Amino acid sequence: MGRAVAYGILLAFTAMTIAVAAARPDWISDQNTFLKGFIGQDILNLLGVILAITLASVANIHLQFNHIEERYGKRGLRTSRANLRSSAFFLIGLFAIALVLVTTKPLVVNGPVSEGIINMGCMLILVWHILILIDLMHLVFVIEPDLPPE
């Protein structure tokens, strides 16, 4: 999946959230019992698990890049490393934003629309995490073995 597709998905999700918040805020507010229960400790737990596992995978990919460059005796994966680094920092930043949203939600909500926007903001972060995971999976499958010619 390319970056344009990922940003298109995020934009479509945001547009859908705005439309639903305007038309039917009760669908995405705390009147929705699933969202009321999920947006809190549950989403932080899920994002934390994704973050921990993904950061370990990112570290492993980084070490594999080192191994590949050492084998060839030159640096050649700068763009891939930069993308890997930005993905890791995005995951950490998104987790921090979700933490802020979840902890400030009881303080800032004043109705179903604001509840819905915070709920869907957290869901947008979850979708973003999933898109980053897909991007990292594509990166993993691009790395091929370096076999000697037959």
Order of alpha helices (4+ residues) and beta strands (2+ residues): alpha-alpha-alpha-alpha-alpha-alpha
